[in-house]
Amino acid sequence: MIAIADYGVGNLRSVEKAFHYLGFPASVSESPTAVRSASAVVLPGVGAFAGAMNNLRRRNLDAAILDSIREGKPFLGICLGLQLLFEESEEFGPSKGLGVLPGRVVRFAGEQFAHGGLKVPHMGWNSIHLRRPSPFFEGVEDGAMMYFVHAYLPLPTQEEIVVATCTHGVEFACAVQKGNILACQFHPEKSAGPGLRILENFGRAVYGESSSVALEAAETRRLGRGDPTWRRPILRRNGWK
């Protein structure tokens, strides 16, 4: 089972629905025990960094997440979930993160954002550019469009963990991978075909390419038997049948 950590922030159910559409078992849970016992963990989120970290600590999910990562289980951070993996954020003053990835999180800044220039938050569709191969991005083309909603961006101190970048006034890391950890600043669950490809690759990494779950998931998607409420018109327009 893929555990989607519930710490009182948004977009949990949309992530769960995306995995269900693809045929992979996933469940939202606020239980540290469930997170520790899961085969993989997803940390989604929207909102403020400090408040999110407080919620994780209050529910003892921070320790459960760190334990899962140390055990080598596949881990996916989405949007705020990516930012929380870094050492600290400057949002509303310095706030400590989980410290799994080296670097910090800062606000979009510069003349290009002043005097009616580029808007913050960075919201909507934008293209990503692949910087190095990753099994999680297999089948995703360079220049693929992804959906973003964020006012802060990560500054990794290790260039080698950067998988993809995006440009909004400045070029920034929008996907990173370190060992069993994958994290995306964009929302794959809202990014139609390319985003779902990333989630499908993650599901395969969890259950194994030739496992019964992965094979059944592939057949489910091929026959269109996934969750019928899951953004089918958008998926069809983007070539994801």
PyMOL commands that set and color helices and strands:
alter all, ss='L'
color gray80, all
select helices_A, chain A and resi 12-22+32-37+49-58+61-70+80-83+111-113+135-137+159-161+188-190+192-207+212-223+232-237
alter helices_A, ss='H'
color red, helices_A
select strands_A, chain A and resi 2-5+26-29+40-43+75-78+86-89+95-96+101-107+122-130+145-150+152-156+162-167+171-178+181-184
alter strands_A, ss='S'
color yellow, strands_A
deselect
rebuild
show_as cartoon
